[in-house]
Amino acid sequence: MLARAFEALAREDYEIILLTYDPGVEITIIGDEGMAVGFAEHYHGHQGYREWTRRATPIPSSRSASTPTRCAATRRRRTG
């Protein structure tokens, strides 16, 4: 399953990855850098995940790839 998730990330197929997230997923942007380039502080649920991935792909310009925007997702394994 982990290999499939990495393959999906490589293809930027975020909808496939979303299937592994609980509908109540919470994504929190950590630090001021993310908000400085237009991220909200929090994203909620599957729709919030979609909004976050739209904003994160591609991440705006002046930041180097070595300093990515940090975030934390609270994820619970889907049940049923």
C-alpha positions as CSV (number, residue, x, y, z in Angstrom):
1,M,0.0,0.0,0.0
2,L,2.8,2.4,0.8
3,A,4.4,1.8,-2.6
4,R,1.1,2.6,-4.3
5,A,0.9,5.8,-2.3
6,F,4.3,6.9,-3.4
7,E,3.4,6.1,-7.0
8,A,0.3,8.2,-6.7
9,L,2.3,11.1,-5.3
10,A,4.8,10.8,-8.2
11,R,1.8,11.1,-10.6
12,E,0.3,13.9,-8.5
13,D,-2.8,11.7,-8.2
14,Y,-4.0,13.2,-5.0
15,E,-7.6,11.8,-5.3
16,I,-6.2,8.3,-4.9
17,I,-4.3,9.3,-1.8
18,L,-7.5,11.0,-0.5
19,L,-9.2,7.6,-0.3
20,T,-6.8,6.6,2.6
21,Y,-7.8,9.7,4.6
22,D,-10.6,9.9,7.1
23,P,-13.4,12.3,6.1
24,G,-12.5,14.3,9.2
25,V,-8.9,14.9,8.2
26,E,-7.4,18.1,9.6
27,I,-4.4,19.7,7.9
28,T,-2.5,22.4,9.8
29,I,0.1,24.6,8.2
30,I,3.0,25.0,10.6
31,G,5.0,28.3,10.7
32,D,4.5,31.7,9.0
33,E,6.0,30.7,5.7
34,G,3.0,28.8,4.4
35,M,0.6,31.6,5.2
36,A,3.0,34.1,3.6
37,V,2.5,32.3,0.3
38,G,-1.2,32.0,0.5
39,F,-2.0,28.9,2.6
40,A,-4.7,28.9,5.2
41,E,-3.7,27.9,8.7
42,H,-6.1,24.9,8.7
43,Y,-7.9,22.8,6.2
44,H,-10.7,20.4,7.2
45,G,-12.1,17.3,5.7
46,H,-11.8,15.9,2.2
47,Q,-12.7,19.3,0.6
48,G,-10.0,21.0,2.7
49,Y,-7.5,18.3,1.5
50,R,-8.4,19.1,-2.1
51,E,-8.0,22.8,-1.6
52,W,-4.6,22.3,0.2
53,T,-3.3,20.1,-2.7
54,R,-4.5,22.7,-5.3
55,R,-2.6,25.4,-3.4
56,A,0.5,23.2,-2.8
57,T,0.9,22.1,-6.5
58,P,3.0,23.9,-7.6
59,I,4.2,25.7,-4.5
60,P,4.8,29.4,-5.4
61,S,8.2,30.5,-6.7
62,S,10.7,32.2,-4.5
63,R,11.0,29.3,-2.0
64,S,13.6,26.7,-2.8
65,A,12.8,23.0,-2.9
66,S,15.0,22.5,0.1
67,T,12.7,24.6,2.3
68,P,9.2,23.2,1.8
69,T,6.2,24.5,3.6
70,R,5.7,22.4,6.7
71,C,2.3,21.0,7.6
72,A,0.8,18.3,9.8
73,A,-2.2,16.2,8.9
74,T,-4.2,14.4,11.5
75,R,-5.2,11.2,9.8
76,R,-7.2,8.3,11.0
77,R,-7.3,5.0,9.0
78,R,-10.7,4.7,7.3
79,T,-12.9,2.1,8.8
80,G,-15.5,0.0,7.0
